[in-house]
Amino acid sequence: MISIFTDGACSGNPGPGGWGAIIVTPDGRVIELAGREEPTTNNRMELGGVIASLRAVAGMPGLALIHSDSTYVIEGITKWIIGWKRRGWTTAAGEPVKNEDLWRALEAAVAARGKGGVEWRWVKGHSGHDANERCDVIAVGFAKRQRVELYDGPLLEYPYGSLLPSEAKAIPVRPKDRKAADTRPVSYISYLDGEIQRHATWAQCEARVKGRPAKFKKVRSEDEAAEARRSWGLD
């Protein structure tokens, strides 16, 4: 297995940017890579680090286990790209996909490793993860044109913390995705004249509260209803 850790950084977004990567080879060697671009964006740098890493291990057999704190990169290459290609590299809103050139390059680099040749691991950024923090130092340093010594040597002598593969973690659901995925039945509660009522539809709730000094809320569970009552000072 080849372990890869990457991160990107940008000052200004757009502005001067850099990326950093760490590659751990099956024979116990560590190679740090870096690059910069100006002007650029954070997302382009996140993509750039992964692409450069995969190209660097193109002739190396084995699974490439890629660690990134970018949900944009991981969800883009594993999910969103399917729809983009089906729609001719446009989004669901009919707009051109941003960074299409890099998405095409990443797709080609992944495909070159064959089926099952790449696995993705999300890591939380700025959470004390040694390899992610080191990649961030490299990326920020290159973005700012600072001198950063890149390590190339034995894994056992690596001076910047642990390079053990991270456990697989689910990517946190973004608020808008959580809302879209919530299929629990909706009802409404209203509070007026000292009485709480439950309504099956908004029309029923509206008929009671419209134009009157009432409180009301859409709820999907008894817990949400209880939280609404507490916020109204009733529990």
C-alpha positions as CSV (number, residue, x, y, z in Angstrom):
1,M,0.0,0.0,0.0
2,I,1.1,3.6,-0.8
3,S,-0.1,6.2,1.8
4,I,-0.6,9.7,0.5
5,F,-1.5,12.8,2.5
6,T,-2.3,16.1,0.8
7,D,-3.4,19.6,1.6
8,G,-3.8,22.9,-0.2
9,A,-3.7,26.5,0.8
10,C,-4.5,29.9,-0.7
11,S,-4.1,33.4,0.5
12,G,-7.0,35.5,-0.7
13,N,-8.9,32.8,-2.6
14,P,-8.1,33.7,-5.3
15,G,-4.6,34.7,-4.6
16,P,-1.2,33.0,-4.2
17,G,-1.6,29.3,-3.4
18,G,0.4,26.2,-2.6
19,W,-0.1,22.5,-2.0
20,G,1.8,20.0,0.0
21,A,1.9,16.2,-0.1
22,I,3.5,13.3,1.7
23,I,4.0,9.9,0.1
24,V,4.9,6.8,2.1
25,T,6.0,4.0,-0.2
26,P,5.6,0.3,0.5
27,D,9.4,-0.1,1.0
28,G,9.4,2.5,3.9
29,R,10.5,5.6,2.1
30,V,8.9,9.1,2.6
31,I,8.8,11.7,-0.1
32,E,7.4,15.2,0.5
33,L,6.2,17.1,-2.6
34,A,5.1,20.7,-3.0
35,G,4.0,23.2,-5.6
36,R,2.6,26.7,-6.0
37,E,0.5,28.8,-8.4
38,E,-0.5,32.4,-8.6
39,P,-3.2,33.5,-8.8
40,T,-5.3,30.4,-7.9
41,T,-7.9,29.1,-5.4
42,N,-7.9,26.8,-2.5
43,N,-9.9,24.2,-4.3
44,R,-7.4,24.2,-7.2
45,M,-4.6,23.7,-4.8
46,E,-6.4,20.8,-3.0
47,L,-6.9,19.1,-6.4
48,G,-3.3,19.9,-7.5
49,G,-1.8,18.1,-4.5
50,V,-3.7,14.9,-5.2
51,I,-3.0,14.9,-8.9
52,A,0.7,15.5,-8.4
53,S,0.9,12.7,-5.8
54,L,-0.8,10.2,-8.1
55,R,1.4,11.1,-11.0
56,A,4.5,10.7,-8.7
57,V,3.5,7.1,-7.9
58,A,2.1,6.2,-11.4
59,G,4.6,3.4,-11.9
60,M,4.4,2.1,-8.4
61,P,2.1,-1.0,-7.8
62,G,-0.3,-1.3,-4.9
63,L,-3.3,0.5,-3.5
64,A,-3.0,4.3,-3.2
65,L,-4.6,5.3,0.1
66,I,-5.2,9.1,-0.2
67,H,-5.9,11.2,2.9
68,S,-7.4,14.7,2.4
69,D,-9.3,17.1,4.5
70,S,-11.1,18.4,1.4
71,T,-14.7,17.2,1.1
72,Y,-14.7,19.0,-2.3
73,V,-12.0,16.7,-3.6
74,I,-13.3,13.4,-2.2
75,E,-17.0,13.9,-2.9
76,G,-16.2,15.5,-6.3
77,I,-14.2,12.5,-7.6
78,T,-16.4,9.8,-6.0
79,K,-19.9,11.2,-6.5
80,W,-20.4,14.5,-8.2
81,I,-18.3,13.8,-11.3
82,I,-20.8,11.2,-12.4
83,G,-23.5,13.8,-12.9
84,W,-21.1,16.4,-14.3
85,K,-20.0,14.0,-17.1
86,R,-23.5,12.9,-17.8
87,R,-24.6,16.5,-18.3
88,G,-21.5,17.4,-20.4
89,W,-19.4,18.9,-17.6
90,T,-22.2,21.2,-16.3
91,T,-23.7,21.4,-12.9
92,A,-27.3,20.6,-12.0
93,A,-28.0,24.3,-12.4
94,G,-26.6,24.1,-15.9
95,E,-23.4,26.1,-15.2
96,P,-19.9,25.0,-16.3
97,V,-18.1,22.9,-13.7
98,K,-15.4,24.9,-12.1
99,N,-11.9,23.5,-12.4
100,E,-12.9,21.1,-15.1
101,D,-9.3,20.8,-16.3
102,L,-8.2,19.5,-12.9
103,W,-11.1,17.2,-12.5
104,R,-10.3,15.6,-15.9
105,A,-6.7,15.3,-14.8
106,L,-7.6,13.7,-11.5
107,E,-10.0,11.3,-13.1
108,A,-7.3,10.2,-15.6
109,A,-4.8,9.7,-12.7
110,V,-7.3,7.6,-10.7
111,A,-8.3,5.6,-13.8
112,A,-4.6,4.8,-14.6
113,R,-4.3,2.9,-11.3
114,G,-7.1,0.5,-12.4
115,K,-10.1,-0.7,-10.5
116,G,-9.6,-0.7,-6.8
117,G,-6.3,1.1,-7.1
118,V,-7.3,4.2,-5.1
119,E,-9.0,4.5,-1.7
120,W,-10.0,7.8,-0.1
121,R,-9.8,8.8,3.6
122,W,-11.2,12.0,4.9
123,V,-9.3,13.6,7.8
124,K,-10.5,16.6,9.8
125,G,-8.3,19.6,9.1
126,H,-6.4,21.4,11.8
127,S,-7.3,18.8,14.4
128,G,-3.8,17.7,15.4
129,H,-3.4,15.0,12.6
130,D,0.3,14.9,12.2
131,A,0.5,14.3,8.5
132,N,-2.3,16.8,7.7
133,E,-0.7,19.5,9.8
134,R,2.7,18.9,8.0
135,C,1.0,19.1,4.6
136,D,-0.6,22.4,5.7
137,V,2.8,23.8,6.8
138,I,4.2,22.9,3.4
139,A,1.3,24.3,1.4
140,V,1.2,27.6,3.3
141,G,4.9,28.0,3.1
142,F,4.9,27.5,-0.6
143,A,2.0,29.9,-1.0
144,K,3.9,32.6,0.8
145,R,7.2,31.8,-1.0
146,Q,8.8,30.7,2.3
147,R,11.7,28.3,2.4
148,V,10.4,24.8,3.3
149,E,12.8,21.9,3.5
150,L,11.1,18.9,2.0
151,Y,12.0,15.5,3.5
152,D,13.0,12.6,1.3
153,G,14.3,9.6,3.3
154,P,13.5,6.6,5.5
155,L,10.1,6.4,7.2
156,L,11.8,5.5,10.5
157,E,13.7,8.8,10.5
158,Y,10.8,11.0,9.6
159,P,10.9,14.0,12.0
160,Y,7.3,15.4,11.7
161,G,5.1,12.9,13.6
162,S,3.1,9.8,12.7
163,L,2.4,8.7,9.1
164,L,0.2,5.8,10.0
165,P,-2.9,5.5,7.8
166,S,-6.0,7.0,9.3
167,E,-9.1,5.1,10.1
168,A,-12.0,5.5,7.6
169,K,-14.4,8.2,8.8
170,A,-17.6,9.4,7.2
171,I,-17.6,12.9,5.8
172,P,-19.8,15.2,7.9
173,V,-23.1,15.9,6.2
174,R,-23.5,19.6,5.3
175,P,-26.6,21.4,6.7
176,K,-28.2,21.7,3.3
177,D,-27.6,18.0,2.5
178,R,-29.0,17.0,5.9
179,K,-32.1,18.9,5.3
180,A,-32.6,17.4,1.9
181,A,-32.0,13.9,3.2
182,D,-34.5,14.2,6.1
183,T,-37.6,12.3,5.0
184,R,-39.4,12.2,8.3
185,P,-43.1,13.3,8.2
186,V,-43.7,17.0,8.8
187,S,-46.3,18.5,11.1
188,Y,-46.7,21.9,12.7
189,I,-47.4,23.1,16.2
190,S,-48.8,26.4,17.3
191,Y,-49.2,28.2,20.6
192,L,-52.0,30.7,21.0
193,D,-54.1,31.9,23.9
194,G,-52.3,29.6,26.3
195,E,-53.0,26.5,24.1
196,I,-50.8,24.3,22.0
197,Q,-52.2,22.6,19.0
198,R,-50.7,20.1,16.5
199,H,-51.5,20.5,12.7
200,A,-51.1,18.0,9.9
201,T,-50.6,20.7,7.3
202,W,-49.3,24.2,7.0
203,A,-52.7,25.4,5.8
204,Q,-54.3,24.3,9.0
205,C,-51.6,25.9,11.1
206,E,-51.8,29.1,9.1
207,A,-55.5,29.3,9.5
208,R,-55.0,29.5,13.3
209,V,-52.1,31.8,13.5
210,K,-52.3,34.2,10.6
211,G,-52.6,37.8,11.8
212,R,-52.6,36.8,15.5
213,P,-49.9,37.0,18.2
214,A,-49.1,33.3,18.0
215,K,-46.0,31.1,18.0
216,F,-45.6,28.3,15.5
217,K,-43.0,25.9,14.1
218,K,-42.5,23.0,11.7
219,V,-41.4,19.9,13.4
220,R,-40.4,16.4,12.3
221,S,-40.3,14.6,15.7
222,E,-41.4,14.8,19.3
223,D,-37.9,15.9,20.2
224,E,-38.2,18.9,17.9
225,A,-41.6,19.7,19.2
226,A,-40.3,19.6,22.8
227,E,-37.4,21.8,21.8
228,A,-39.9,24.3,20.3
229,R,-41.9,24.3,23.5
230,R,-38.8,24.9,25.6
231,S,-37.8,27.8,23.4
232,W,-41.3,29.3,24.0
233,G,-40.7,28.9,27.8
234,L,-43.4,26.3,28.1
235,D,-41.4,23.3,29.4
